[in-house]
Every structure is written in C-alpha cells, then in structure tokens.
Amino acid sequence: MDRAYQLLSDMRGSPPYWQKLFYKVLAMIRQLGIPTWFITFRAADMRWREVIQAIAAQYGTIYTGQEVKELSLEQRSKWLRTNPDTVAR
C-alpha cells in the first residue's frame, strides 16, 4: 500500500506530492522561523512594447513604439495571445 504512495510522491500535483511539499515547508519554518516577507511578481506584458513589436514582426506587421502605445487593449492582447511562447520568454 505504501509503495503506490511513494511512487506518486514525486508526481507533481498528486496528493502525496503536496503532502511532501507541505512537510518541507513546515521543516523550513521550524528551522528558519516564520516568514516575514511575501513577494509576488507579475509580468507587465501588456506594457512591453518590444514584445508586441517582435510578435507582430513575426507575422509581417511592423509597428513603431508609438504605434504599439496607441493600440487598444484588445489589439495588444490579441497579439500576445497569438504567440504565448514569445510572451513567456
């Protein structure tokens, strides 16, 4: 019975995986103390003109920085959705 549990402990997203991760976090808190800072970062991809210019150039449309700035929110998100790999990089 424990063997199946052990096999799943390394499979990301499985209950044994999360339990193992939970115990790791508890051990870190025990050794290092309660965390005092929590920081999250989010990409400002809708504001990065260079990314939109690069994606548009892949599809044969050339934009200047000012033209990208003047694009509507819908147009910018359309360009970003056409090539999520470039956005992620």
C-alpha atoms as an extended CHARMM CRD file, in Angstrom:
* protein
*
        89  EXT
         1         1  MET       CA              0.0000000000        0.0000000000        0.0000000000  PROA      1               0.0000000000
         2         2  ASP       CA              2.7830000000        2.4360000000        0.8300000000  PROA      2               0.0000000000
         3         3  ARG       CA              4.5950000000        1.6650000000       -2.4180000000  PROA      3               0.0000000000
         4         4  ALA       CA              1.9330000000        3.3420000000       -4.5870000000  PROA      4               0.0000000000
         5         5  TYR       CA              2.0070000000        6.3350000000       -2.2680000000  PROA      5               0.0000000000
         6         6  GLN       CA              5.7840000000        6.5650000000       -2.5650000000  PROA      6               0.0000000000
         7         7  LEU       CA              5.6570000000        6.3890000000       -6.3490000000  PROA      7               0.0000000000
         8         8  LEU       CA              3.2090000000        9.2890000000       -6.5070000000  PROA      8               0.0000000000
         9         9  SER       CA              5.1850000000       11.4920000000       -4.1170000000  PROA      9               0.0000000000
        10        10  ASP       CA              7.3360000000       12.7710000000       -6.9880000000  PROA      10              0.0000000000
        11        11  MET       CA              4.4490000000       13.2710000000       -9.4280000000  PROA      11              0.0000000000
        12        12  ARG       CA              3.6690000000       16.9780000000       -9.4300000000  PROA      12              0.0000000000
        13        13  GLY       CA              0.0760000000       17.7420000000       -8.4800000000  PROA      13              0.0000000000
        14        14  SER       CA             -0.6750000000       14.4450000000       -6.7580000000  PROA      14              0.0000000000
        15        15  PRO       CA             -1.8450000000       14.4710000000       -3.1190000000  PROA      15              0.0000000000
        16        16  PRO       CA              1.3680000000       12.7490000000       -1.9130000000  PROA      16              0.0000000000
        17        17  TYR       CA              3.4140000000       15.3970000000       -3.7270000000  PROA      17              0.0000000000
        18        18  TRP       CA              1.5860000000       18.2420000000       -1.9640000000  PROA      18              0.0000000000
        19        19  GLN       CA              1.8430000000       16.4910000000        1.3820000000  PROA      19              0.0000000000
        20        20  LYS       CA              5.6030000000       16.0860000000        0.9030000000  PROA      20              0.0000000000
        21        21  LEU       CA              5.8680000000       19.7750000000       -0.0450000000  PROA      21              0.0000000000
        22        22  PHE       CA              3.7710000000       20.7460000000        2.9830000000  PROA      22              0.0000000000
        23        23  TYR       CA              6.1410000000       18.8830000000        5.3010000000  PROA      23              0.0000000000
        24        24  LYS       CA              9.1310000000       20.5620000000        3.6290000000  PROA      24              0.0000000000
        25        25  VAL       CA              7.6170000000       23.9890000000        4.2680000000  PROA      25              0.0000000000
        26        26  LEU       CA              6.9080000000       23.0940000000        7.8960000000  PROA      26              0.0000000000
        27        27  ALA       CA             10.5290000000       21.9880000000        8.3200000000  PROA      27              0.0000000000
        28        28  MET       CA             11.7610000000       25.2530000000        6.7800000000  PROA      28              0.0000000000
        29        29  ILE       CA              9.5760000000       27.2670000000        9.1590000000  PROA      29              0.0000000000
        30        30  ARG       CA             10.8580000000       25.2420000000       12.0890000000  PROA      30              0.0000000000
        31        31  GLN       CA             14.4960000000       25.9190000000       11.1190000000  PROA      31              0.0000000000
        32        32  LEU       CA             14.3260000000       29.4400000000        9.6800000000  PROA      32              0.0000000000
        33        33  GLY       CA             11.3540000000       30.8980000000       11.5290000000  PROA      33              0.0000000000
        34        34  ILE       CA              8.0830000000       32.3490000000       10.2980000000  PROA      34              0.0000000000
        35        35  PRO       CA              8.4950000000       34.2410000000        7.0150000000  PROA      35              0.0000000000
        36        36  THR       CA              8.1350000000       37.9970000000        7.2990000000  PROA      36              0.0000000000
        37        37  TRP       CA              8.0730000000       38.8770000000        3.6020000000  PROA      37              0.0000000000
        38        38  PHE       CA              5.9560000000       37.5530000000        0.7830000000  PROA      38              0.0000000000
        39        39  ILE       CA              6.6070000000       38.8950000000       -2.6920000000  PROA      39              0.0000000000
        40        40  THR       CA              4.8300000000       38.0780000000       -5.9240000000  PROA      40              0.0000000000
        41        41  PHE       CA              5.9470000000       39.2040000000       -9.3370000000  PROA      41              0.0000000000
        42        42  ARG       CA              3.7890000000       39.5960000000      -12.4050000000  PROA      42              0.0000000000
        43        43  ALA       CA              4.9240000000       40.3480000000      -15.9020000000  PROA      43              0.0000000000
        44        44  ALA       CA              3.7040000000       43.6400000000      -17.3240000000  PROA      44              0.0000000000
        45        45  ASP       CA              3.3820000000       42.0720000000      -20.7540000000  PROA      45              0.0000000000
        46        46  MET       CA              0.6550000000       44.4830000000      -21.8890000000  PROA      46              0.0000000000
        47        47  ARG       CA              3.1170000000       47.3570000000      -21.4290000000  PROA      47              0.0000000000
        48        48  TRP       CA              6.1820000000       45.7820000000      -23.0480000000  PROA      48              0.0000000000
        49        49  ARG       CA              6.2210000000       47.3580000000      -26.4830000000  PROA      49              0.0000000000
        50        50  GLU       CA              9.2170000000       45.3240000000      -27.6070000000  PROA      50              0.0000000000
        51        51  VAL       CA              7.3870000000       42.0260000000      -27.0900000000  PROA      51              0.0000000000
        52        52  ILE       CA              4.3750000000       43.1650000000      -29.1120000000  PROA      52              0.0000000000
        53        53  GLN       CA              6.6710000000       44.5320000000      -31.8290000000  PROA      53              0.0000000000
        54        54  ALA       CA              8.5620000000       41.2210000000      -32.0010000000  PROA      54              0.0000000000
        55        55  ILE       CA              5.3750000000       39.1480000000      -32.2450000000  PROA      55              0.0000000000
        56        56  ALA       CA              3.8480000000       41.4490000000      -34.8650000000  PROA      56              0.0000000000
        57        57  ALA       CA              7.0810000000       41.3120000000      -36.8980000000  PROA      57              0.0000000000
        58        58  GLN       CA              6.8460000000       37.5000000000      -36.9450000000  PROA      58              0.0000000000
        59        59  TYR       CA              3.5120000000       37.9020000000      -38.7240000000  PROA      59              0.0000000000
        60        60  GLY       CA              4.7540000000       40.5910000000      -41.1260000000  PROA      60              0.0000000000
        61        61  THR       CA              3.3930000000       43.6830000000      -39.3480000000  PROA      61              0.0000000000
        62        62  ILE       CA              5.9120000000       46.3270000000      -38.3440000000  PROA      62              0.0000000000
        63        63  TYR       CA              4.9880000000       48.7150000000      -35.5350000000  PROA      63              0.0000000000
        64        64  THR       CA              6.9250000000       51.6430000000      -34.1110000000  PROA      64              0.0000000000
        65        65  GLY       CA              6.9910000000       52.1450000000      -30.3640000000  PROA      65              0.0000000000
        66        66  GLN       CA              4.4220000000       54.9280000000      -30.6450000000  PROA      66              0.0000000000
        67        67  GLU       CA              2.0810000000       52.7750000000      -32.7500000000  PROA      67              0.0000000000
        68        68  VAL       CA              2.2150000000       49.9930000000      -30.1780000000  PROA      68              0.0000000000
        69        69  LYS       CA              1.4310000000       52.5240000000      -27.4530000000  PROA      69              0.0000000000
        70        70  GLU       CA             -1.6520000000       53.6350000000      -29.3850000000  PROA      70              0.0000000000
        71        71  LEU       CA             -3.0130000000       50.0960000000      -29.8680000000  PROA      71              0.0000000000
        72        72  SER       CA             -6.1730000000       49.3140000000      -27.9540000000  PROA      72              0.0000000000
        73        73  LEU       CA             -6.1440000000       46.8400000000      -25.0820000000  PROA      73              0.0000000000
        74        74  GLU       CA             -7.9840000000       44.3270000000      -27.2680000000  PROA      74              0.0000000000
        75        75  GLN       CA             -5.4250000000       44.6210000000      -30.0830000000  PROA      75              0.0000000000
        76        76  ARG       CA             -2.4770000000       44.2180000000      -27.6920000000  PROA      76              0.0000000000
        77        77  SER       CA             -3.9930000000       41.1590000000      -26.0480000000  PROA      77              0.0000000000
        78        78  LYS       CA             -4.7220000000       39.6720000000      -29.4980000000  PROA      78              0.0000000000
        79        79  TRP       CA             -1.0380000000       39.9590000000      -30.4090000000  PROA      79              0.0000000000
        80        80  LEU       CA              0.0560000000       38.4560000000      -27.1000000000  PROA      80              0.0000000000
        81        81  ARG       CA             -2.3590000000       35.5350000000      -27.4840000000  PROA      81              0.0000000000
        82        82  THR       CA             -1.0760000000       34.7160000000      -30.9790000000  PROA      82              0.0000000000
        83        83  ASN       CA              2.3340000000       33.7070000000      -29.6390000000  PROA      83              0.0000000000
        84        84  PRO       CA              2.3610000000       32.7490000000      -25.9300000000  PROA      84              0.0000000000
        85        85  ASP       CA              5.8510000000       31.2160000000      -26.2590000000  PROA      85              0.0000000000
        86        86  THR       CA              7.4330000000       34.5700000000      -27.0520000000  PROA      86              0.0000000000
        87        87  VAL       CA              5.4620000000       36.2260000000      -24.2390000000  PROA      87              0.0000000000
        88        88  ALA       CA              6.6530000000       33.6280000000      -21.7340000000  PROA      88              0.0000000000
        89        89  ARG       CA             10.2690000000       34.0440000000      -22.7690000000  PROA      89              0.0000000000
